[in-house]
């Protein structure tokens, strides 16, 4: 799964709180939010942790 696919999935599920997701995945505060707004790319090193958390919410 790519950072773009994660961001697309999150945009399709607006009830998921980005700051809570960052905290649960151990991603620095604001990193995912900035990536979703297009201000910065989402670092590859956070992908696995984000997917691990998002699978509990239905991401395949």
N, C-alpha and C positions, 0 to 999 in steps of 0.2 A: 504494500500500500504506500502511496506517495503522499507527501504533504498536501498536495492539491486535492487529492481524494478525501483526506481527512477534513480539510477546510470545507469542501463541498458538502460532505456528509453533515458536518456541524451546522452549516447554513440551512440545511433541510430539516434540522431538528433544533429550532430556536429556543426550546424550553430548557435545554441543557446549559447550565451556568458555566461559562468559560473559566471564570476564576476558581470555581470549585473543581473543575476538571484539571486545571493546572496543578492545584494543590494535591489532588489525589494521585496524579501521575508523577509528581516531583519535578514539574516543569517550572522554571522561574516565573514569577508573577508578571503578567503582561506579555510574555513571549508569544503565546498563542493568539491573544487578542490583537497584537500588532501584525501577526501573519495574516489573520483573517481580514484585517483592514487594508492589507497590501503594503504596509509600511516596511516590513522586513520579511525575509523568507523564514520558514519554520526550519530550524536546524534538524538535520537527519538524526542526530543523537537522541531526540525526544520521541521519535516515531514509535518505537516498540512500547515504551511506557504508556503513550497515549492510546495505542491500539489495545493494550491489555485492559485499560480502564473502560474504553468505549465498547468493548465486546460485551460488557455487562449491560449495555444499553441497546443492544441489537445490531451493532456494527459487525459485518462479516469480513 
